[in-house]
Amino acid sequence: MKAVWATAERRLTLSIGFLVGAASILVSAISSPDAFSSTGGSVAEFVGAPLLVLMFGLQAVEAIGDLRRRRDASGSSTGSDGGSTGAGFLVGLYFVVMVVLLVVLID
């Protein structure tokens, strides 16, 4: 896994791949919910796809910034202080919104 994150180019490529996959799940689920569920689309895919877009979208932005600064991932710090006040609330809110969306799309 370290080899994948070793350069900004590799992180950007991986991020773009995940973004395309997650976006296709979302488009498929929203454009035709019946076809999505009949082709094997699951609730986990529908709920997880926006999270993948967020996570890998942010990673892509960071990789682009690293490319612009010509910097490797080994020299950058994550900037995380370990404290996440309100993160539990945001995750709970996310799941409530996704369940409501799922119920609306199924009906």
C-alpha positions in Angstrom: 0.0 0.0 0.0 2.9 2.3 0.6 3.9 2.0 -3.0 0.4 3.3 -4.1 0.7 6.4 -1.9 4.4 7.0 -2.7 3.8 9.6 -5.3 1.1 12.2 -6.0 0.6 10.8 -9.5 -0.3 7.4 -8.1 -2.6 8.8 -5.5 -4.4 10.9 -8.1 -4.8 7.9 -10.5 -6.3 5.8 -7.7 -8.5 8.6 -6.6 -9.9 9.2 -10.1 -10.6 5.5 -10.4 -12.6 5.4 -7.2 -14.4 8.6 -8.1 -15.5 7.2 -11.4 -16.7 4.0 -9.8 -18.6 5.8 -7.0 -20.1 8.3 -9.4 -21.4 5.5 -11.7 -23.1 3.8 -8.7 -24.7 7.1 -7.7 -25.9 7.9 -11.3 -27.2 4.3 -11.7 -29.1 4.4 -8.4 -30.6 7.8 -8.8 -31.5 7.6 -12.5 -33.3 4.3 -12.3 -33.6 2.9 -8.8 -35.6 -0.2 -9.9 -32.9 -1.2 -12.4 -30.2 -0.5 -9.9 -31.8 -2.9 -7.3 -32.6 -5.5 -9.9 -29.0 -5.7 -11.2 -27.6 -6.4 -7.8 -27.1 -2.9 -6.4 -27.2 -2.9 -2.7 -27.9 -0.5 0.1 -24.3 -0.6 1.1 -23.2 0.6 -2.3 -25.7 3.4 -2.3 -24.7 4.5 1.2 -21.0 4.1 0.7 -20.7 5.7 -2.7 -21.0 9.3 -1.5 -18.5 8.6 1.2 -16.1 7.3 -1.4 -16.6 10.5 -3.5 -15.9 12.6 -0.5 -12.8 10.8 0.7 -11.2 10.2 -2.7 -12.3 13.6 -3.9 -10.4 15.2 -1.1 -7.4 12.9 -1.7 -7.4 14.0 -5.4 -7.4 17.6 -4.4 -4.5 17.0 -2.1 -2.6 15.0 -4.8 -3.1 17.8 -7.3 -1.8 20.3 -4.7 1.2 18.0 -4.2 1.8 17.8 -7.9 1.7 21.6 -8.2 4.3 21.9 -5.4 6.3 18.9 -6.7 6.2 17.2 -3.3 6.0 13.5 -2.4 3.6 12.2 0.2 6.4 11.2 2.5 7.3 14.8 3.1 3.8 16.0 3.9 2.0 15.8 7.1 -1.7 15.0 7.4 -2.4 17.9 9.7 -4.7 15.8 11.8 -4.7 16.7 15.5 -6.7 13.6 16.5 -9.6 15.6 17.9 -12.8 15.4 15.9 -15.5 17.3 17.8 -18.8 16.7 16.2 -17.6 13.9 13.8 -20.0 11.4 15.4 -22.9 13.8 14.8 -21.9 14.3 11.2 -21.7 10.6 10.6 -25.1 10.0 12.2 -26.6 12.9 10.2 -25.1 11.4 7.0 -26.7 8.0 7.6 -30.1 9.5 8.4 -30.0 11.5 5.2 -29.0 8.5 3.2 -31.7 6.3 4.7 -34.3 8.9 3.9 -33.0 9.2 0.4 -33.1 5.4 0.0 -36.7 5.3 1.3 -37.8 8.0 -1.1 -36.1 6.4 -4.1 -37.6 2.9 -3.3 -41.2 4.2 -3.0 
